[in-house]
Amino acid sequence: VDYLFKPVDIHVLRSKVAIFAELHRKKLELLHAQQQLRERERLEREQELAQLELKSLRHQQAAQERYRELVDGINHGIVWSADPISLAFSFVSPSAEKILGYPETQWKTEERFLLKHIHPDDQQHVARALATLKDGRALEASAEHRLIAQDGRALWFHTGLRLTRDSESGRRELRGLSVEITRMKEAEELLRSNKNRSDFLS
């Protein structure tokens, strides 16, 4: 179909042009079909990615919900997180108000809340534990100390500290679990005083 004889036969010419026109049309249809196929594949990939992201998000939400339930279920301890330099709280569990009486907003807004409410005799001890984390000598530390409750009582706590990075922001974060051990300390003191009394009598 790609050449003509002379003299040109008008019917043959029309026939050959029609063939070329049809070939061109078929080529355009094929290109259009390929483009549609690529577009469909792209949409399917995007849909798969969206489904994976949604699944991942649901998994994260479920994990966060389990963590929240776990944190909310701790009645004898306070879970918290704070900036390692300023010690400004970014999170404190609901049990904090139940144990010490201070509302969550006070924990988060009062400057250096933690150090202000630690018993004066224990402040240096806790500051030393915090210093080992700040200067990078350790990633974990712990301290036994008293916190002054809103009603003036001094309650004993064992606080575990951990320096980590926040998964979302990437910033360093100080995380703590402060477990109330007042009864244990009172029992230890009672045992010690009974032992001293028995030693004195014998």
Long-range contacts (C-beta under 8 A, 24 or more apart in sequence): 76-179, 76-180, 77-177, 77-178, 77-179, 77-180, 78-157, 78-176, 78-177, 78-178, 79-175, 79-176, 79-177, 80-107, 80-175, 80-176, 80-177, 80-178, 81-173, 81-174, 81-175, 81-176, 82-114, 82-173, 82-174, 82-176, 83-173, 83-174, 84-130, 84-133, 84-134, 84-163, 84-172, 84-173, 84-174, 85-134, 86-112, 87-112, 87-113, 87-114, 87-115, 87-130, 87-174, 89-113, 89-114, 90-173, 99-149, 99-155, 99-180, 100-147, 100-149, 100-150, 100-155, 101-149, 101-150, 101-151, 102-150, 117-147, 117-148, 118-145, 118-146, 118-147, 118-148, 119-145, 119-146, 119-147, 119-148, 119-154, 121-146, 122-146, 126-159, 129-159, 129-161, 130-161, 130-174, 133-161, 133-163, 133-174, 138-163, 139-163, 139-164, 144-181, 147-178, 155-180, 155-182, 156-180, 156-181, 156-182, 156-184, 156-185, 157-181
